[in-house]
């Protein structure tokens, strides 16, 4: 469920008059506009407001048809729009002396702006009870302010006139973000002018309907917030379930054991390898064995880049949420990093030795078998005792990741070394059971993928 699209749809229905009923007894927006014009004339006469060139200029081409009683107008027709002016730098400091100061959107929230720790003793542009609009990158973000603040050049204040619902204005301005971005200028950073803001069209409902719309939107968006919260909780549960499946898998609790299959210990003997003498206290299913990494992993091989260009896998190439290789770099051999020397092939698993808890771990699919990996990885290459995909799931399991985390050394880039992996004790099932385990894991994970897809 795409909650972003739901929010957009709610707001779109609201400003088209399709979210609440129209009441023929409501005072029409045209009457409200006349009152605002009278109010503006008085403000201009009192020199509290400057006359806009497009004041009361008719709108020839409207974006869409409005319900009866509504009117199209420009934002400048119904609001006092004040562009922010930054005070002198030396007057801005982290104390409570003066007026709270906001330069941009850093303290924006979903609706009401948070308090800033900065204050100015010489405020330049003070506003209260208005919509704050970002006029510099990121252009178009909006928030409400219900207290007196000073705004800098990154913001403008929009103060509705004629008792117009500030919530209704806020919701409409959210929908104007694309308009503001399309009309922004600037090469270093984008910005919009006061003229662009004043000339933005706004569909104005009767005053009473504005409040009904704002209340309905608030109720519906609260429901969407709840849905989003539940989605995040479900995502966390799915993540936990994935980890639990892996934990069960490498403990032999996910599949049945077949007494007719060659035991892991016999398999190791057949290929000239041995089981571990110092084993964890956990008891393994019958037919399984504990063994060190150097008994089930081939020795890593080096490969230097050759030719004109080569494909390089570094830590940034791994998506650690999906445990996949996603961003292989093609680099000129003359620019090859000194760390580019790990040979990889189809069926290997890459395990980042730097901060292993970040789980920069990935299976090497066939399309990446011609790549060279960074020495920041341990290339886990399975011997005849291991099914490659079982090895991958083993390496991403909590048992292995958390176990190897205990060996990290270093402050800036805590890491493990090659021996930490080759000496680590791994659970080894019979080879046929490894295949069944992988099938079971991937069946569960396919279901989890479907659930996650529904949650996005």
Secondary structure as UniProt FT lines:
FT   HELIX           3..15
FT   TURN            16..17
FT   TURN            24..25
FT   HELIX           29..45
FT   TURN            46..47
FT   TURN            53..56
FT   TURN            68..69
FT   STRAND          71..74
FT   HELIX           75..78
FT   STRAND          79..83
FT   HELIX           89..91
FT   STRAND          92..93
FT   STRAND          99..102
FT   TURN            106..107
FT   STRAND          119..120
FT   STRAND          126..127
FT   STRAND          130..134
FT   TURN            139..140
FT   STRAND          142..145
FT   STRAND          149..151
FT   TURN            153..154
FT   STRAND          155..160
FT   TURN            162..163
FT   HELIX           166..175
FT   HELIX           177..182
FT   HELIX           194..198
FT   STRAND          201..204
FT   HELIX           207..249
FT   TURN            250..252
FT   TURN            259..260
FT   HELIX           264..270
FT   TURN            271..272
FT   TURN            286..287
FT   STRAND          289..292
FT   HELIX           293..296
FT   STRAND          297..298
FT   STRAND          309..313
FT   HELIX           315..317
FT   STRAND          318..319
FT   TURN            320..323
FT   STRAND          324..325
FT   STRAND          329..332
FT   HELIX           333..335
FT   TURN            338..339
FT   STRAND          340..343
FT   TURN            346..347
FT   STRAND          349..352
FT   HELIX           356..358
FT   STRAND          361..363
FT   HELIX           366..368
FT   TURN            369..370
FT   STRAND          372..374
FT   TURN            375..376
FT   STRAND          377..382
FT   TURN            384..385
FT   HELIX           388..396
FT   HELIX           398..405
FT   TURN            406..407
FT   HELIX           418..422
FT   STRAND          425..428
FT   HELIX           431..455
//
